[in-house]
Amino acid sequence: MILTQDITDVSKVTIHPATKAVALDVAQNLRSDDYRELVEGHGLTPVVHVPLFLNSGDNIYFTMPNGKTAGLAGVYPDGRIWMICTDVIHDYPYAFSRNAKRWLDKRTEPLLWNICDKRNTTHLKLLKFLGFKFLREVLHGPNLLPFIEFCKIPCAQETCLHKWEQG
């Protein structure tokens, strides 16, 4: 039932510039896999470090049709992309994924990249849907956990190729 409703709610998702208040709210309501990735994988304390993510780059958050925040994302000047989510993404999986793709497709960086905890299968599925390529497994963080390195070259998209062909 939610999926049927979710399909009609794609246009009701809003994307806003991120604020420290929203970052703190997301940090306090992370999905368990996202919390585990930050704490065990990176050695971070979410309520302390997540608001600091906003000190650089272009950062946004997604509000779902129910008015709740589903995720916080950003891209640093070096092309490092990141996203953390709340359980709200599971209430609107189609709408969230489609709008994340819409936001990503507007990016103009020549390369987007980062690493993701191998145990965070929801994010790995989202990354695949968004067109990222998985490069290799690396051990990362204080616990040397397996992470997956990923990247995307947005200019390889059809719209960028069309602009290039036109000169």
Secondary structure, DSSP 8 states (H G I E B T S, - for coil): -HHHHHHHTGGG-EEEE--HHHHHHHHHTB-HHHHHIIIIIH---HHHHGGGGGGSSEEEEEE-TTS-EEEEEEE-TTSBEEEEEBGGGGTSHHHHHHHHHHHHHT---S-EEEEEETT-HHHHHHHHHTT-EEEEEEEETTTTEEEEEEEE-GGGSHHHHHHHHH-
